[in-house]
Amino acid sequence: MAENPEQRQVQLRIDESRMHSTYANTIRTSTTGDEVVLDFGMNLPAPGADAANPVILFSVGSRVVMNWRGAKRLAISLGQIIRQFEERNGEIQLGLPGEADKGDKGGPRLSR
């Protein structure tokens, strides 16, 4: 039986000196063969829009560009934390604001 090679511990230090935090209530994604582009921002009612012809303005606050491997690691991490949250608090509904009583129809689902 082979012995396990000696394991080295690596210390992780996080540098937050250039970090800035923003809030986003929506995300837009686009892709190329090499990269995934994530635009985080706010959906806001556009000025001058009326009730008959509502217009939403997507104000991009941050753009993150990553390779496909990084995107997969992000998807796995998000899936894990969302699953943990839903196990403690119940399923997160994805319906539009004001449509909670209609239920969530057709949105993406996480596998369990």
N, CA, C and O atoms as a Tinker XYZ file with bonds, in Angstrom:
   448  protein
     1  N      0.844000   -1.174000    0.000000    73     2
     2  CA     0.000000    0.000000    0.000000    64     1     3
     3  C      0.891000    1.240000    0.000000    63     2     4     5
     4  O      1.765000    1.380000    0.856000    81     3
     5  N      0.675000    2.118000   -0.938000    73     3     6
     6  CA     1.502000    3.317000   -1.075000    64     5     7
     7  C      1.127000    4.332000    0.001000    63     6     8     9
     8  O     -0.044000    4.514000    0.333000    81     7
     9  N      2.150000    4.981000    0.532000    73     7    10
    10  CA     1.907000    6.022000    1.529000    64     9    11
    11  C      1.518000    7.319000    0.836000    63    10    12    13
    12  O      1.923000    7.568000   -0.299000    81    11
    13  N      0.729000    8.147000    1.525000    73    11    14
    14  CA     0.364000    9.461000    0.982000    64    13    15
    15  C      1.599000   10.350000    0.970000    63    14    16    17
    16  O      2.350000   10.374000    1.946000    81    15
    17  N      1.818000   11.075000   -0.113000    73    15    18
    18  CA     2.946000   12.010000   -0.099000    64    17    19
    19  C      2.703000   13.078000    0.967000    63    18    20    21
    20  O      1.560000   13.390000    1.303000    81    19
    21  N      3.795000   13.629000    1.490000    73    19    22
    22  CA     3.678000   14.659000    2.513000    64    21    23
    23  C      2.862000   15.826000    1.979000    63    22    24    25
    24  O      3.142000   16.344000    0.898000    81    23
    25  N      1.860000   16.237000    2.731000    73    23    26
    26  CA     1.003000   17.341000    2.304000    64    25    27
    27  C      1.551000   18.647000    2.851000    63    26    28    29
    28  O      1.919000   18.745000    4.022000    81    27
    29  N      1.599000   19.642000    1.988000    73    27    30
    30  CA     2.049000   20.981000    2.363000    64    29    31
    31  C      0.850000   21.874000    2.567000    63    30    32    33
    32  O     -0.092000   21.845000    1.775000    81    31
    33  N      0.874000   22.662000    3.611000    73    31    34
    34  CA    -0.190000   23.621000    3.828000    64    33    35
    35  C      0.195000   24.942000    3.177000    63    34    36    37
    36  O      1.317000   25.423000    3.336000    81    35
    37  N     -0.737000   25.515000    2.451000    73    35    38
    38  CA    -0.523000   26.800000    1.799000    64    37    39
    39  C     -1.385000   27.829000    2.506000    63    38    40    41
    40  O     -2.586000   27.625000    2.687000    81    39
    41  N     -0.782000   28.916000    2.899000    73    39    42
    42  CA    -1.510000   29.991000    3.567000    64    41    43
    43  C     -2.062000   30.936000    2.496000    63    42    44    45
    44  O     -1.332000   31.371000    1.606000    81    43
    45  N     -3.341000   31.244000    2.591000    73    43    46
    46  CA    -3.989000   32.160000    1.652000    64    45    47
    47  C     -4.132000   33.518000    2.307000    63    46    48    49
    48  O     -4.716000   33.639000    3.384000    81    47
    49  N     -3.607000   34.523000    1.669000    73    47    50
    50  CA    -3.783000   35.903000    2.142000    64    49    51
    51  C     -4.611000   36.641000    1.107000    63    50    52    53
    52  O     -4.363000   36.533000   -0.094000    81    51
    53  N     -5.586000   37.385000    1.575000    73    51    54
    54  CA    -6.491000   38.102000    0.675000    64    53    55
    55  C     -6.187000   39.584000    0.751000    63    54    56    57
    56  O     -6.214000   40.183000    1.826000    81    55
    57  N     -5.898000   40.166000   -0.399000    73    55    58
    58  CA    -5.602000   41.597000   -0.493000    64    57    59
    59  C     -6.863000   42.320000   -0.953000    63    58    60    61
    60  O     -7.255000   42.191000   -2.113000    81    59
    61  N     -7.497000   43.067000   -0.077000    73    59    62
    62  CA    -8.718000   43.806000   -0.396000    64    61    63
    63  C     -8.452000   45.297000   -0.580000    63    62    64    65
    64  O     -9.388000   46.096000   -0.581000    81    63
    65  N     -7.191000   45.676000   -0.734000    73    63    66
    66  CA    -6.848000   47.100000   -0.794000    64    65    67
    67  C     -7.395000   47.787000   -2.052000    63    66    68    69
    68  O     -7.636000   48.994000   -2.021000    81    67
    69  N     -7.597000   47.062000   -3.147000    73    67    70
    70  CA    -8.122000   47.677000   -4.371000    64    69    71
    71  C     -9.563000   47.258000   -4.650000    63    70    72    73
    72  O    -10.094000   47.551000   -5.721000    81    71
    73  N    -10.192000   46.586000   -3.712000    73    71    74
    74  CA   -11.548000   46.098000   -3.890000    64    73    75
    75  C    -12.569000   47.218000   -3.718000    63    74    76    77
    76  O    -12.378000   48.126000   -2.909000    81    75
    77  N    -13.643000   47.145000   -4.479000    73    75    78
    78  CA   -14.794000   47.998000   -4.234000    64    77    79
    79  C    -16.045000   47.122000   -4.299000    63    78    80    81
    80  O    -16.094000   46.158000   -5.064000    81    79
    81  N    -17.022000   47.449000   -3.521000    73    79    82
    82  CA   -18.256000   46.665000   -3.455000    64    81    83
    83  C    -19.380000   47.442000   -4.108000    63    82    84    85
    84  O    -19.496000   48.656000   -3.933000    81    83
    85  N    -20.209000   46.734000   -4.861000    73    83    86
    86  CA   -21.390000   47.327000   -5.469000    64    85    87
    87  C    -22.546000   46.351000   -5.331000    63    86    88    89
    88  O    -22.338000   45.154000   -5.130000    81    87
    89  N    -23.742000   46.857000   -5.437000    73    87    90
    90  CA   -24.936000   46.026000   -5.413000    64    89    91
    91  C    -25.420000   45.850000   -6.844000    63    90    92    93
    92  O    -25.406000   46.796000   -7.631000    81    91
    93  N    -25.847000   44.644000   -7.177000    73    91    94
    94  CA   -26.422000   44.384000   -8.494000    64    93    95
    95  C    -27.711000   43.595000   -8.303000    63    94    96    97
    96  O    -27.769000   42.675000   -7.487000    81    95
    97  N    -28.748000   43.962000   -9.063000    73    95    98
    98  CA   -29.983000   43.196000   -8.996000    64    97    99
    99  C    -30.224000   42.393000  -10.271000    63    98   100   101
   100  O    -31.255000   41.738000  -10.415000    81    99
   101  N    -29.259000   42.449000  -11.198000    73    99   102
   102  CA   -29.384000   41.655000  -12.421000    64   101   103
   103  C    -28.008000   41.417000  -13.030000    63   102   104   105
   104  O    -27.028000   42.067000  -12.666000    81   103
   105  N    -27.957000   40.488000  -13.946000    73   103   106
   106  CA   -26.712000   40.150000  -14.630000    64   105   107
   107  C    -27.019000   39.859000  -16.100000    63   106   108   109
   108  O    -28.052000   39.280000  -16.437000    81   107
   109  N    -26.103000   40.273000  -16.950000    73   107   110
   110  CA   -26.189000   39.955000  -18.382000    64   109   111
   111  C    -24.944000   39.150000  -18.712000    63   110   112   113
   112  O    -23.840000   39.511000  -18.303000    81   111
   113  N    -25.115000   38.071000  -19.443000    73   111   114
   114  CA   -23.972000   37.239000  -19.810000    64   113   115
   115  C    -23.781000   37.227000  -21.312000    63   114   116   117
   116  O    -24.745000   37.303000  -22.073000    81   115
   117  N    -22.535000   37.133000  -21.732000    73   115   118
   118  CA   -22.200000   36.891000  -23.133000    64   117   119
   119  C    -20.947000   36.032000  -23.150000    63   118   120   121
   120  O    -20.199000   35.990000  -22.173000    81   119
   121  N    -20.725000   35.357000  -24.249000    73   119   122
   122  CA   -19.619000   34.407000  -24.302000    64   121   123
   123  C    -18.890000   34.466000  -25.634000    63   122   124   125
   124  O    -19.423000   34.914000  -26.649000    81   123
   125  N    -17.654000   33.996000  -25.590000    73   123   126
   126  CA   -16.869000   33.715000  -26.793000    64   125   127
   127  C    -16.373000   32.277000  -26.634000    63   126   128   129
   128  O    -16.689000   31.623000  -25.640000    81   127
   129  N    -15.622000   31.793000  -27.576000    73   127   130
   130  CA   -15.064000   30.456000  -27.454000    64   129   131
   131  C    -14.085000   30.333000  -26.303000    63   130   132   133
   132  O    -13.854000   29.232000  -25.803000    81   131
   133  N    -13.506000   31.443000  -25.878000    73   131   134
   134  CA   -12.479000   31.433000  -24.837000    64   133   135
   135  C    -12.931000   32.003000  -23.508000    63   134   136   137
   136  O    -12.347000   31.684000  -22.472000    81   135
   137  N    -13.966000   32.848000  -23.515000    73   135   138
   138  CA   -14.280000   33.623000  -22.314000    64   137   139
   139  C    -15.775000   33.717000  -22.044000    63   138   140   141
   140  O    -16.613000   33.550000  -22.930000    81   139
   141  N    -16.065000   33.992000  -20.781000    73   139   142
   142  CA   -17.416000   34.308000  -20.330000    64   141   143
   143  C    -17.375000   35.738000  -19.809000    63   142   144   145
   144  O    -16.502000   36.090000  -19.015000    81   143
   145  N    -18.318000   36.561000  -20.255000    73   143   146
   146  CA   -18.386000   37.953000  -19.825000    64   145   147
   147  C    -19.646000   38.118000  -18.987000    63   146   148   149
   148  O    -20.749000   37.801000  -19.433000    81   147
   149  N    -19.467000   38.621000  -17.763000    73   147   150
   150  CA   -20.579000   38.832000  -16.838000    64   149   151
   151  C    -20.687000   40.323000  -16.548000    63   150   152   153
   152  O    -19.775000   40.913000  -15.968000    81   151
   153  N    -21.796000   40.931000  -16.949000    73   151   154
   154  CA   -22.069000   42.336000  -16.637000    64   153   155
   155  C    -23.056000   42.372000  -15.474000    63   154   156   157
   156  O    -24.180000   41.884000  -15.588000    81   155
   157  N    -22.627000   42.951000  -14.359000    73   155   158
   158  CA   -23.467000   43.088000  -13.179000    64   157   159
   159  C    -23.984000   44.515000  -13.125000    63   158   160   161
   160  O    -23.235000   45.459000  -13.377000    81   159
   161  N    -25.250000   44.678000  -12.799000    73   159   162
   162  CA   -25.787000   46.032000  -12.748000    64   161   163
   163  C    -27.165000   46.099000  -12.143000    63   162   164   165
   164  O    -27.634000   45.178000  -11.475000    81   163
   165  N    -27.798000   47.234000  -12.406000    73   163   166
   166  CA   -29.112000   47.520000  -11.843000    64   165   167
   167  C    -30.130000   47.696000  -12.956000    63   166   168   169
   168  O    -29.881000   48.404000  -13.931000    81   167
   169  N    -31.271000   47.052000  -12.806000    73   167   170
   170  CA   -32.421000   47.330000  -13.653000    64   169   171
   171  C    -33.176000   48.477000  -13.019000    63   170   172   173
   172  O    -33.610000   48.377000  -11.871000    81   171
   173  N    -33.337000   49.559000  -13.749000    73   171   174
   174  CA   -34.007000   50.751000  -13.240000    64   173   175
   175  C    -35.062000   51.202000  -14.238000    63   174   176   177
   176  O    -34.862000   51.059000  -15.444000    81   175
   177  N    -36.185000   51.744000  -13.765000    73   175   178
   178  CA   -37.168000   52.302000  -14.698000    64   177   179
   179  C    -36.536000   53.480000  -15.441000    63   178   180   181
   180  O    -35.898000   54.337000  -14.831000    81   179
   181  N    -36.715000   53.513000  -16.742000    73   179   182
   182  CA   -36.138000   54.601000  -17.540000    64   181   183
   183  C    -36.960000   55.868000  -17.364000    63   182   184   185
   184  O    -38.190000   55.813000  -17.336000    81   183
   185  N    -36.290000   57.010000  -17.245000    73   183   186
   186  CA   -37.017000   58.276000  -17.139000    64   185   187
   187  C    -37.872000   58.515000  -18.388000    63   186   188   189
   188  O    -37.453000   58.210000  -19.505000    81   187
   189  N    -39.049000   59.052000  -18.190000    73   187   190
   190  CA   -39.923000   59.389000  -19.312000    64   189   191
   191  C    -40.781000   58.244000  -19.811000    63   190   192   193
   192  O    -41.631000   58.457000  -20.676000    81   191
   193  N    -40.589000   57.028000  -19.295000    73   191   194
   194  CA   -41.410000   55.901000  -19.729000    64   193   195
   195  C    -42.789000   56.018000  -19.080000    63   194   196   197
   196  O    -42.923000   56.520000  -17.965000    81   195
   197  N    -43.806000   55.547000  -19.795000    73   195   198
   198  CA   -45.149000   55.593000  -19.229000    64   197   199
   199  C    -45.640000   54.172000  -18.951000    63   198   200   201
   200  O    -45.006000   53.200000  -19.363000    81   199
   201  N    -46.756000   54.059000  -18.261000    73   199   202
   202  CA   -47.285000   52.749000  -17.868000    64   201   203
   203  C    -47.630000   51.885000  -19.082000    63   202   204   205
   204  O    -47.511000   50.661000  -19.020000    81   203
   205  N    -48.050000   52.497000  -20.168000    73   203   206
   206  CA   -48.427000   51.740000  -21.360000    64   205   207
   207  C    -47.199000   51.202000  -22.097000    63   206   208   209
   208  O    -47.274000   50.157000  -22.744000    81   207
   209  N    -46.068000   51.910000  -22.001000    73   207   210
   210  CA   -44.840000   51.504000  -22.682000    64   209   211
   211  C    -43.658000   51.570000  -21.713000    63   210   212   213
   212  O    -42.792000   52.435000  -21.845000    81   211
   213  N    -43.623000   50.648000  -20.734000    73   211   214
   214  CA   -42.541000   50.713000  -19.754000    64   213   215
   215  C    -41.190000   50.406000  -20.401000    63   214   216   217
   216  O    -41.095000   49.585000  -21.313000    81   215
   217  N    -40.168000   51.068000  -19.922000    73   215   218
   218  CA   -38.808000   50.860000  -20.400000    64   217   219
   219  C    -37.924000   50.654000  -19.173000    63   218   220   221
   220  O    -37.997000   51.404000  -18.200000    81   219
   221  N    -37.088000   49.620000  -19.243000    73   219   222
   222  CA   -36.138000   49.350000  -18.166000    64   221   223
   223  C    -34.747000   49.686000  -18.677000    63   222   224   225
   224  O    -34.374000   49.290000  -19.781000    81   223
   225  N    -33.984000   50.410000  -17.882000    73   223   226
   226  CA   -32.604000   50.743000  -18.199000    64   225   227
   227  C    -31.694000   49.818000  -17.404000    63   226   228   229
   228  O    -31.801000   49.751000  -16.179000    81   227
   229  N    -30.798000   49.102000  -18.085000    73   227   230
   230  CA   -29.816000   48.246000  -17.407000    64   229   231
   231  C    -28.534000   49.042000  -17.270000    63   230   232   233
   232  O    -27.819000   49.253000  -18.249000    81   231
   233  N    -28.245000   49.481000  -16.061000    73   231   234
   234  CA   -27.064000   50.281000  -15.775000    64   233   235
   235  C    -25.947000   49.357000  -15.296000    63   234   236   237
   236  O    -25.991000   48.858000  -14.171000    81   235
   237  N    -24.941000   49.129000  -16.153000    73   235   238
   238  CA   -23.852000   48.209000  -15.831000    64   237   239
   239  C    -22.906000   48.869000  -14.837000    63   238   240   241
   240  O    -22.401000   49.965000  -15.080000    81   239
   241  N    -22.670000   48.194000  -13.717000    73   239   242
   242  CA   -21.766000   48.702000  -12.697000    64   241   243
   243  C    -20.409000   48.031000  -12.727000    63   242   244   245
   244  O    -19.396000   48.662000  -12.429000    81   243
   245  N    -20.379000   46.747000  -13.086000    73   243   246
   246  CA   -19.129000   45.991000  -13.103000    64   245   247
   247  C    -19.171000   44.949000  -14.206000    63   246   248   249
   248  O    -20.221000   44.375000  -14.498000    81   247
   249  N    -18.029000   44.715000  -14.809000    73   247   250
   250  CA   -17.892000   43.648000  -15.810000    64   249   251
   251  C    -16.779000   42.722000  -15.342000    63   250   252   253
   252  O    -15.688000   43.167000  -14.988000    81   251
   253  N    -17.075000   41.424000  -15.346000    73   251   254
   254  CA   -16.084000   40.414000  -14.992000    64   253   255
   255  C    -15.924000   39.514000  -16.209000    63   254   256   257
   256  O    -16.902000   38.988000  -16.739000    81   255
   257  N    -14.687000   39.344000  -16.642000    73   255   258
   258  CA   -14.370000   38.470000  -17.771000    64   257   259
   259  C    -13.534000   37.319000  -17.222000    63   258   260   261
   260  O    -12.541000   37.546000  -16.531000    81   259
   261  N    -13.932000   36.091000  -17.526000    73   259   262
   262  CA   -13.180000   34.930000  -17.032000    64   261   263
   263  C    -13.148000   33.838000  -18.085000    63   262   264   265
   264  O    -13.944000   33.829000  -19.024000    81   263
   265  N    -12.210000   32.916000  -17.909000    73   263   266
   266  CA   -12.153000   31.782000  -18.835000    64   265   267
   267  C    -13.217000   30.765000  -18.421000    63   266   268   269
   268  O    -13.836000   30.895000  -17.365000    81   267
   269  N    -13.420000   29.755000  -19.264000    73   267   270
   270  CA   -14.487000   28.782000  -19.016000    64   269   271
   271  C    -14.256000   27.963000  -17.758000    63   270   272   273
   272  O    -15.212000   27.611000  -17.068000    81   271
   273  N    -12.996000   27.654000  -17.449000    73   271   274
   274  CA   -12.721000   26.894000  -16.217000    64   273   275
   275  C    -13.101000   27.719000  -14.988000    63   274   276   277
   276  O    -13.707000   27.195000  -14.053000    81   275
   277  N    -12.750000   29.000000  -14.984000    73   275   278
   278  CA   -13.134000   29.870000  -13.878000    64   277   279
   279  C    -14.640000   29.993000  -13.770000    63   278   280   281
   280  O    -15.188000   30.015000  -12.668000    81   279
   281  N    -15.322000   30.073000  -14.926000    73   279   282
   282  CA   -16.780000   30.169000  -14.924000    64   281   283
   283  C    -17.410000   28.904000  -14.343000    63   282   284   285
   284  O    -18.400000   28.985000  -13.616000    81   283
   285  N    -16.847000   27.746000  -14.655000    73   283   286
   286  CA   -17.385000   26.501000  -14.100000    64   285   287
   287  C    -17.167000   26.449000  -12.595000    63   286   288   289
   288  O    -18.055000   26.020000  -11.857000    81   287
   289  N    -15.994000   26.880000  -12.128000    73   287   290
   290  CA   -15.750000   26.915000  -10.680000    64   289   291
   291  C    -16.733000   27.866000   -9.995000    63   290   292   293
   292  O    -17.232000   27.568000   -8.910000    81   291
   293  N    -17.011000   29.014000  -10.631000    73   291   294
   294  CA   -17.987000   29.957000  -10.083000    64   293   295
   295  C    -19.373000   29.318000  -10.024000    63   294   296   297
   296  O    -20.067000   29.442000   -9.015000    81   295
   297  N    -19.782000   28.634000  -11.096000    73   295   298
   298  CA   -21.097000   27.992000  -11.130000    64   297   299
   299  C    -21.226000   26.941000  -10.028000    63   298   300   301
   300  O    -22.271000   26.843000   -9.384000    81   299
   301  N    -20.179000   26.162000   -9.812000    73   299   302
   302  CA   -20.209000   25.136000   -8.759000    64   301   303
   303  C    -20.322000   25.793000   -7.391000    63   302   304   305
   304  O    -21.128000   25.366000   -6.565000    81   303
   305  N    -19.522000   26.830000   -7.142000    73   303   306
   306  CA   -19.564000   27.527000   -5.854000    64   305   307
   307  C    -20.932000   28.144000   -5.606000    63   306   308   309
   308  O    -21.484000   28.001000   -4.515000    81   307
   309  N    -21.486000   28.829000   -6.605000    73   307   310
   310  CA   -22.812000   29.434000   -6.450000    64   309   311
   311  C    -23.871000   28.369000   -6.214000    63   310   312   313
   312  O    -24.757000   28.548000   -5.378000    81   311
   313  N    -23.787000   27.259000   -6.945000    73   311   314
   314  CA   -24.742000   26.169000   -6.756000    64   313   315
   315  C    -24.719000   25.632000   -5.335000    63   314   316   317
   316  O    -25.764000   25.353000   -4.749000    81   315
   317  N    -23.507000   25.487000   -4.781000    73   315   318
   318  CA   -23.377000   24.971000   -3.422000    64   317   319
   319  C    -23.967000   25.933000   -2.392000    63   318   320   321
   320  O    -24.704000   25.509000   -1.503000    81   319
   321  N    -23.647000   27.230000   -2.503000    73   319   322
   322  CA   -24.153000   28.161000   -1.480000    64   321   323
   323  C    -25.657000   28.391000   -1.617000    63   322   324   325
   324  O    -26.343000   28.602000   -0.617000    81   323
   325  N    -26.170000   28.353000   -2.837000    73   323   326
   326  CA   -27.621000   28.505000   -3.025000    64   325   327
   327  C    -28.353000   27.287000   -2.481000    63   326   328   329
   328  O    -29.387000   27.420000   -1.827000    81   327
   329  N    -27.820000   26.098000   -2.751000    73   327   330
   330  CA   -28.439000   24.875000   -2.232000    64   329   331
   331  C    -28.467000   24.899000   -0.697000    63   330   332   333
   332  O    -29.480000   24.541000   -0.097000    81   331
   333  N    -27.375000   25.314000   -0.062000    73   331   334
   334  CA   -27.327000   25.403000    1.397000    64   333   335
   335  C    -28.351000   26.412000    1.921000    63   334   336   337
   336  O    -29.049000   26.146000    2.899000    81   335
   337  N    -28.436000   27.575000    1.261000    73   335   338
   338  CA   -29.400000   28.597000    1.670000    64   337   339
   339  C    -30.826000   28.059000    1.570000    63   338   340   341
   340  O    -31.620000   28.224000    2.496000    81   339
   341  N    -31.154000   27.409000    0.432000    73   339   342
   342  CA   -32.510000   26.906000    0.225000    64   341   343
   343  C    -32.848000   25.767000    1.182000    63   342   344   345
   344  O    -34.007000   25.613000    1.566000    81   343
   345  N    -31.862000   24.970000    1.571000    73   343   346
   346  CA   -32.125000   23.916000    2.550000    64   345   347
   347  C    -32.527000   24.509000    3.894000    63   346   348   349
   348  O    -33.346000   23.927000    4.606000    81   347
   349  N    -31.964000   25.651000    4.248000    73   347   350
   350  CA   -32.284000   26.311000    5.523000    64   349   351
   351  C    -33.529000   27.188000    5.427000    63   350   352   353
   352  O    -34.271000   27.309000    6.401000    81   351
   353  N    -33.771000   27.808000    4.258000    73   351   354
   354  CA   -34.786000   28.861000    4.159000    64   353   355
   355  C    -35.903000   28.604000    3.161000    63   354   356   357
   356  O    -36.836000   29.403000    3.084000    81   355
   357  N    -35.847000   27.538000    2.405000    73   355   358
   358  CA   -36.853000   27.271000    1.380000    64   357   359
   359  C    -36.400000   27.767000    0.022000    63   358   360   361
   360  O    -35.435000   28.524000   -0.090000    81   359
   361  N    -37.106000   27.332000   -1.007000    73   359   362
   362  CA   -36.726000   27.651000   -2.386000    64   361   363
   363  C    -36.833000   29.150000   -2.677000    63   362   364   365
   364  O    -37.798000   29.807000   -2.286000    81   363
   365  N    -35.840000   29.663000   -3.357000    73   363   366
   366  CA   -35.841000   31.058000   -3.812000    64   365   367
   367  C    -36.691000   31.130000   -5.072000    63   366   368   369
   368  O    -36.425000   30.426000   -6.046000    81   367
   369  N    -37.708000   31.977000   -5.053000    73   367   370
   370  CA   -38.575000   32.144000   -6.218000    64   369   371
   371  C    -37.961000   33.165000   -7.169000    63   370   372   373
   372  O    -37.454000   34.197000   -6.729000    81   371
   373  N    -38.004000   32.884000   -8.460000    73   371   374
   374  CA   -37.405000   33.761000   -9.457000    64   373   375
   375  C    -38.415000   34.602000  -10.209000    63   374   376   377
   376  O    -38.040000   35.262000  -11.178000    81   375
   377  N    -39.675000   34.611000   -9.812000    73   375   378
   378  CA   -40.683000   35.422000  -10.487000    64   377   379
   379  C    -40.335000   36.897000  -10.417000    63   378   380   381
   380  O    -39.565000   37.320000   -9.554000    81   379
   381  N    -40.894000   37.670000  -11.314000    73   379   382
   382  CA   -40.676000   39.112000  -11.321000    64   381   383
   383  C    -41.309000   39.752000  -10.094000    63   382   384   385
   384  O    -42.261000   39.202000   -9.541000    81   383
   385  N    -40.809000   40.895000   -9.659000    73   383   386
   386  CA   -41.426000   41.573000   -8.511000    64   385   387
   387  C    -42.918000   41.772000   -8.745000    63   386   388   389
   388  O    -43.341000   42.167000   -9.831000    81   387
   389  N    -43.700000   41.495000   -7.720000    73   387   390
   390  CA   -45.148000   41.642000   -7.847000    64   389   391
   391  C    -45.826000   40.412000   -8.408000    63   390   392   393
   392  O    -47.055000   40.377000   -8.480000    81   391
   393  N    -45.066000   39.394000   -8.814000    73   391   394
   394  CA   -45.645000   38.185000   -9.377000    64   393   395
   395  C    -45.451000   36.981000   -8.470000    63   394   396   397
   396  O    -45.588000   35.846000   -8.927000    81   395
   397  N    -45.136000   37.193000   -7.203000    73   395   398
   398  CA   -44.861000   36.094000   -6.283000    64   397   399
   399  C    -46.035000   35.133000   -6.183000    63   398   400   401
   400  O    -45.840000   33.928000   -6.025000    81   399
   401  N    -47.271000   35.663000   -6.273000    73   399   402
   402  CA   -48.442000   34.804000   -6.146000    64   401   403
   403  C    -48.643000   33.918000   -7.370000    63   402   404   405
   404  O    -49.394000   32.947000   -7.291000    81   403
   405  N    -48.000000   34.216000   -8.497000    73   403   406
   406  CA   -48.148000   33.410000   -9.704000    64   405   407
   407  C    -47.187000   32.229000   -9.726000    63   406   408   409
   408  O    -47.304000   31.350000  -10.580000    81   407
   409  N    -46.243000   32.201000   -8.798000    73   407   410
   410  CA   -45.283000   31.102000   -8.771000    64   409   411
   411  C    -44.175000   31.318000   -9.771000    63   410   412   413
   412  O    -44.210000   32.254000  -10.569000    81   411
   413  N    -43.195000   30.445000   -9.719000    73   411   414
   414  CA   -42.027000   30.535000  -10.593000    64   413   415
   415  C    -42.214000   29.549000  -11.731000    63   414   416   417
   416  O    -42.203000   28.338000  -11.512000    81   415
   417  N    -42.387000   30.054000  -12.938000    73   415   418
   418  CA   -42.632000   29.184000  -14.082000    64   417   419
   419  C    -41.515000   29.338000  -15.099000    63   418   420   421
   420  O    -41.307000   30.417000  -15.654000    81   419
   421  N    -40.798000   28.247000  -15.338000    73   419   422
   422  CA   -39.864000   28.223000  -16.436000    64   421   423
   423  C    -38.485000   28.788000  -16.163000    63   422   424   425
   424  O    -37.669000   28.821000  -17.084000    81   423
   425  N    -38.172000   29.236000  -14.953000    73   423   426
   426  CA   -36.851000   29.762000  -14.671000    64   425   427
   427  C    -35.831000   28.645000  -14.554000    63   426   428   429
   428  O    -36.197000   27.472000  -14.478000    81   427
   429  N    -34.551000   29.000000  -14.538000    73   427   430
   430  CA   -33.519000   27.974000  -14.403000    64   429   431
   431  C    -33.613000   27.293000  -13.039000    63   430   432   433
   432  O    -34.043000   27.903000  -12.060000    81   431
   433  N    -33.219000   26.060000  -12.985000    73   431   434
   434  CA   -33.265000   25.279000  -11.755000    64   433   435
   435  C    -31.878000   24.702000  -11.476000    63   434   436   437
   436  O    -31.134000   24.360000  -12.395000    81   435
   437  N    -31.551000   24.604000  -10.193000    73   435   438
   438  CA   -30.322000   23.931000   -9.787000    64   437   439
   439  C    -30.626000   22.469000   -9.567000    63   438   440   441
   440  O    -31.653000   22.131000   -8.979000    81   439
   441  N    -29.749000   21.594000  -10.030000    73   439   442
   442  CA   -29.945000   20.181000   -9.778000    64   441   443
   443  C    -29.611000   19.882000   -8.325000    63   442   444   445
   444  O    -28.759000   20.541000   -7.729000    81   443
   445  N    -30.262000   18.920000   -7.774000    73   443   446
   446  CA   -30.052000   18.573000   -6.354000    64   445   447
   447  C    -29.367000   17.234000   -6.249000    63   446   448
   448  O    -29.101000   16.761000   -5.144000    81   447
